[in-house]
Amino acid sequence: MQDMKVIVPVVRDEGPKSVVADHFGRAPYFAIVELKKDGTIDKIEVIENRGEHLGGSVSVEELIGELKPDALLVKGMGPRGLDAFQRRGVAVFTGVLETVEGAVQSYVKGKLRGLTEPCRDARHRF
């Protein structure tokens, strides 16, 4: 494995214990996780979602696209987001995701599956 950057939508900043938000675009925060070659977490930075869903001036796709992630680990994502990231070549994975730490461990162990279908209801709760 090479050094990688994965992004996880979270409810609040609690470092590796941050709870994964239900819907990517409406998450209050994003955890930017840098992984070492051996798959361990090197660094976690949590940023506020400044996307237009939450009153910002840019789309979430632009905000996250600028960070150049290798993968997104999500519970759910709407059709616009999924299409935008697929076009950019960013892998989107889903599965049983509780915390950032658990999501990353599942990703590294190959336990997540590629997200192929968007959420049908964009009003998920956190």
Backbone as a ProteinNet text record, in pm:
[ID]
protein_1_A
[PRIMARY]
MQDMKVIVPVVRDEGPKSVVADHFGRAPYFAIVELKKDGTIDKIEVIENRGEHLGGSVSVEELIGELKPDALLVKGMGPRGLDAFQRRGVAVFTGVLETVEGAVQSYVKGKLRGLTEPCRDARHRF
[TERTIARY]
85.3	0	89.1	53.3	125.7	57.5	124.1	60.1	-70.1	-175.4	-306.6	-375.5	-473.4	-558.6	-702.7	-772.4	-914.1	-991.9	-1114.9	-1199.4	-1326.4	-1364	-1481.1	-1569.8	-1699	-1789.5	-1819.8	-1811.7	-1832.8	-1928.8	-1985.1	-2082	-2013.4	-1899.9	-1822	-1676.6	-1590.2	-1447.2	-1414.8	-1393.8	-1349.8	-1231.1	-1151.8	-1034.3	-1072	-994.3	-1022.7	-1156.6	-1209.3	-1338	-1456.7	-1433	-1541.2	-1643.3	-1770.8	-1879.6	-1904.6	-1917.3	-1941.7	-2084.7	-2099	-2230.1	-2303	-2435.7	-2517	-2510.6	-2499.3	-2503.2	-2384.7	-2310.3	-2186.2	-2202.6	-2288.7	-2299.9	-2352.1	-2426.1	-2484.1	-2408.8	-2296.2	-2215.3	-2160.4	-2163.2	-2109.3	-1957.4	-1887.6	-1741.4	-1693.1	-1567	-1500.4	-1367.6	-1340.5	-1210.8	-1122.3	-1009.4	-910.6	-805.4	-797.9	-711.3	-597.6	-476	-358.6	-308.9	-293.1	-249.4	-105.2	-31.1	105.4	100.3	214.6	223.3	172.4	188.6	144.7	-3.8	-75.3	-218.6	-256.6	-157.5	-189.1	-214	-288.1	-320.5	-198.2	-160.5	-48.9	-99.2	-212.4	-262	-411.2	-483.6	-625.4	-645.8	-704	-741.5	-891.1	-963.7	-1107.5	-1135.9	-1209.5	-1244.7	-1396.1	-1440.3	-1583	-1632.3	-1752.6	-1815.5	-1862.1	-1794.5	-1831.7	-1907	-1963.8	-2037.5	-2171.2	-2227.3	-2351.8	-2470.5	-2468.7	-2578.1	-2589.4	-2475.4	-2473.8	-2444.5	-2479	-2467.5	-2338.7	-2249.7	-2124	-2141	-2030.1	-2036.6	-1988.2	-1938.4	-1891.7	-1966.1	-1964.3	-2025.8	-1932.8	-1991.1	-1911.3	-1814.2	-1858.5	-1772.4	-1647.3	-1663.4	-1547.6	-1458	-1519.2	-1444.7	-1357.8	-1417.7	-1345	-1251.7	-1293.5	-1209.3	-1076.1	-1077.2	-953.6	-854.1	-903.1	-816.4	-750.2	-794.6	-738.8	-731.9	-847.7	-846.8	-833	-781.4	-776.4	-909.1	-975.7	-1101.4	-1187.4	-1318.1	-1415.4	-1480.8	-1496.8	-1561.8	-1691.1	-1804.5	-1933.3	-2040.7	-2142.4	-2262.5	-2357.6	-2366.9	-2454.9	-2412.5	-2452.8	-2418.6	-2525.9	-2561.4	-2661.5	-2607.5	-2696.1	-2655.4	-2556.2	-2572.8	-2480.7	-2339	-2326.9	-2195.2	-2129.7	-2205.4	-2149.6	-2101.8	-2182	-2144	-2018.4	-2013.6	-1899	-1769.4	-1774.6	-1652.2	-1612.1	-1708.4	-1675.3	-1608.2	-1657.2	-1595.4	-1454.1	-1427.1	-1292.8	-1200	-1251.8	-1168.5	-1145.3	-1230.5	-1218.5	-1305	-1244.8	-1318.1	-1407.3	-1530.8	-1626	-1664.3	-1640.5	-1666.8	-1770.7	-1842.9	-1944	-1941	-2009.3	-2017.2	-2067.2	-2039.8	-2076.3	-1970	-2008.5	-1914.5	-1966.4	-1893.4	-1933.8	-1845.1	-1713.5	-1617.8	-1514.4	-1440.6	-1333.9	-1233.6	-1190.2	-1091.9	-1142	-1265.3	-1322.6	-1340.3	-1383.4	-1401.7	-1269.2	-1164.8	-1033	-980.9	-997.9	-953.5	-1025.9	-1156.6	-1233.8	-1186	-1155.7	-1106.4	-973	-880.4	-747.2	-755.7	-848.7	-864.5	-948.3	-995.4	-1073.1	-1215.2	-1269.6	-1403.9	-1515.6	-1480.5	-1582.5	-1608.4	-1724.7	-1758.1	-1772	-1750.6	-1766.7	-1912.1	-1935.8	-2071.4	-2107.6	-2213.1	-2253.1	-2388.1	-2467.8	-2600.6	-2610.7	-2662.1	-2678.7	-2795.5	-2799.2	-2912.3	-3036.5	-3147	-3273.6	-3332.9	-3296.4	-3349.2	-3232.1	-3221.8	-3108	-3121.7	-3227.1	-3246.1	-3214.9	-3099.8	-3060.7	-3032.6	-3050.8	-3019.1	-2876.3	-2818.4	-2682	-2692.7
-119	0	124.3	222.5	349.4	446.8	557.2	659.7	700.1	715.5	748.2	853.4	917.2	1012.5	968.2	945.5	911.9	1017.1	1039	1138.4	1070.6	1103.9	1045	1158.6	1160.2	1262.6	1230.5	1331.9	1306.7	1407.5	1367.4	1449.1	1561.8	1531.7	1632.5	1587.3	1677.5	1648.5	1579	1449.4	1370.8	1283.6	1335.4	1261.8	1126.1	1021.6	888.8	831.1	884.3	836.8	915	1004.5	1081.8	987.2	1015	932.9	968.1	865.6	884.5	935	1041.4	1099	1010.2	1016.3	931.7	971.4	1099.8	1145.1	1235.9	1205.8	1275.6	1426.9	1472.1	1614.7	1700.3	1640.1	1716.1	1697.9	1631.5	1613.3	1748	1776.1	1903.5	1917	1802.2	1803.1	1688.4	1700.4	1593	1563.3	1435.7	1393.1	1357.2	1423.7	1396.4	1307.4	1184.5	1085	1049.7	1070.7	1032	898.8	803.5	669.3	646.6	576.8	536.9	417.4	382	269.2	139.1	123.2	-0.3	1.5	108.8	117.4	177.8	217	281.1	430.2	487.8	630.4	713.2	802.5	893.5	1024.7	1074.3	1205.6	1213.6	1281.2	1310.2	1459.7	1522.8	1663.7	1671.9	1741.1	1755.7	1899.1	1912	2044.6	2059.7	2182.7	2212.3	2200.1	2150	2142.3	2282.5	2342.7	2475.3	2464.9	2348.3	2325.7	2396.2	2409.5	2484	2423.8	2292.7	2231.9	2294.5	2340.2	2397.4	2546.9	2613.1	2758.1	2811.5	2725.7	2770.6	2815.1	2857.3	2912.5	2816.6	2699.9	2602.4	2471	2387.5	2255.9	2167.7	2071.3	1976.4	1903.8	1875	1806	1888.5	2020.4	2107.4	2113	2130.5	2139.3	2015.2	1899.2	1774.1	1745.1	1775.5	1753.7	1826.2	1946.5	2024.1	1954.7	1868.1	1797.1	1674.5	1637.6	1525.9	1395	1348.3	1221.4	1101.6	993.3	867.5	793.6	811.5	740.7	816.8	792.3	844.5	724.4	730.8	623.9	681.4	634.6	698.3	596.3	643.7	562.8	581.2	703.9	733.3	859.4	868.9	984.8	999.3	1122.7	1149.7	1128.7	1132.7	1105.1	1205.8	1334	1435.1	1412.1	1388	1364.8	1238.8	1130.3	1003.9	1016.5	1077.8	1096.8	1183.1	1292.5	1384.2	1315.4	1238.3	1172.3	1057.7	986.5	881.2	940.8	1055.4	1121.7	1168.1	1202.7	1247.7	1131.3	1010.4	894	869.1	926.2	905.4	785.5	686.1	566.9	600.8	552.3	575.5	439.4	422	294.8	310.9	201.9	201.2	67.1	63.6	-57.2	-17.8	-101.4	-68.5	27.8	154.2	258.4	327.2	314.4	378.2	498.2	475.6	581.5	591.9	701.8	719.5	605.1	577.1	471.1	335.9	300.9	174.8	170.3	282	289.1	268.5	333.5	321	178.1	118	-21	-114.3	-95.3	-178.4	-157.9	-34	-2.2	-72.1	-58.3	-116.9	-269.4	-330.3	-476.3	-525.8	-433.1	-471.9	-515.5	-468.4	-509.8	-418.7	-310.1	-219.7	-252.7	-213.2	-236.5	-101.7	-103.7	17.8	61.6	190.5	245.3	263.2	196.9	203.9	270.9	278.9	339.4	455.4	569.6	682.5	658.9	739	737.3	783.7	730.4	772.9	892.6	909.7	1019.4	1103.3	1225.7	1312.3	1375.4	1345.2	1407.7	1311.4	1247	1154.4	1231.3	1165.9	1225.9	1189	1270.3	1242	1149.1
0	0	0	-78	-79	16.5	47.8	130.2	62.8	142.8	86.9	171.8	110	180.8	161.3	273.6	267	345.1	304.9	371.3	418.6	543.6	607.3	658.3	624.7	679.1	825.4	912.3	1055.6	1117.4	1231.3	1303.4	1380	1444.6	1516.9	1526	1563.5	1571.6	1703.3	1694.4	1809.4	1769	1674.7	1628.9	1573.1	1606.8	1552.6	1599.4	1707.7	1761.8	1704.6	1610.7	1548.4	1486.8	1512.6	1460.8	1314	1230.9	1087.6	1066.7	987.7	956	855.1	858.3	771	623.6	595.5	456.3	429.4	326	294.7	282	194.2	163.2	276.5	369.5	480	611.4	607.5	728.3	774	903.5	951.7	933.4	934.2	926.1	837.8	795.9	723	790.6	813.4	866	747.2	738.7	634.2	699	653.3	716.4	621.7	668.9	591.1	645	554.5	591.9	550	636	602.6	507.5	454	361.1	422.4	554.2	620.3	656.6	619.8	645.4	778.8	858.7	986.4	964.9	1057.4	1048.4	1084.6	995.6	1019.1	1078.6	1026.7	1068	1039.6	1129.8	1107.5	1127.4	1027.6	1037.5	1009.3	1096.1	1076.6	1033.6	922.3	871.9	869.3	875.8	869.2	725.1	709.9	578	539.8	442.9	394.5	262.2	237	113.3	112.4	-6	-24.6	49.7	76.9	153.8	292.9	345.1	479.7	477.8	369.7	362.3	304.6	258.6	200.8	56.6	-2.5	-138.1	-246.5	-207.7	-306.8	-286.9	-388.2	-372	-288.7	-222.7	-144.9	-237.2	-358.7	-454.2	-485.1	-498.3	-522.3	-399.3	-282.9	-157.3	-137.2	-149.8	-128.7	-246.1	-367.7	-485	-475.6	-417.4	-401.1	-308.4	-220.3	-125.7	-188.4	-307.7	-384	-303.7	-254.9	-181.1	-274.7	-220.2	-294	-281.5	-165.8	-142.6	-42.9	-51.4	44	110.3	243	318.6	372.6	322.8	351.3	386.7	459.3	480.9	363.7	313.1	201.9	130.1	2	-80.2	-187.8	-216.8	-319.4	-459.7	-559.2	-697.4	-754.1	-721.9	-776.1	-724.7	-595.4	-537.2	-590.3	-592.8	-639.7	-784.1	-868.8	-1008.6	-1020.2	-944.6	-951.8	-909.9	-802	-756.3	-848.4	-901.9	-998.2	-1121.2	-1168.6	-1284.9	-1253.8	-1128.5	-1088.5	-1056.9	-1061.1	-1032.1	-884.6	-799.8	-655.2	-617.9	-555.6	-513.5	-394.2	-396.5	-287.5	-230.8	-100.2	-33.5	75.6	102.4	207.5	279.7	391.8	473.2	610.3	709.3	846.7	898.9	911.7	951.9	1077.9	1187.2	1312.7	1345.3	1346.9	1378.8	1266.5	1266.3	1167	1177.8	1298.9	1320.7	1268.5	1301.3	1255.2	1104.6	1046.6	901.4	829.3	879.6	816.9	830.4	947.8	966.5	869.6	854.9	761.4	618.1	582.4	448.2	422	516.1	500.5	489.7	563.5	562.3	444.4	360	242.6	273.8	385.7	427.7	376.7	309.2	256.2	109.6	61.2	-79.6	-150.6	-278.6	-357.3	-359.3	-341.3	-347.4	-493.9	-536.9	-677.4	-697	-591.5	-599.8	-501.7	-544.3	-452.3	-357.4	-251.9	-159.1	-232.6	-194.9	-255.7	-182.4	-56.3	25.2	73.5	25.7	60	198	269.6	401.1	514.9	508.5	614.7	742.6	852.6	982.4	1020.2	1109	1155.1	1270.9
[MASK]
++++++++++++++++++++++++++++++++++++++++++++++++++++++++++++++++++++++++++++++++++++++++++++++++++++++++++++++++++++++++++++++

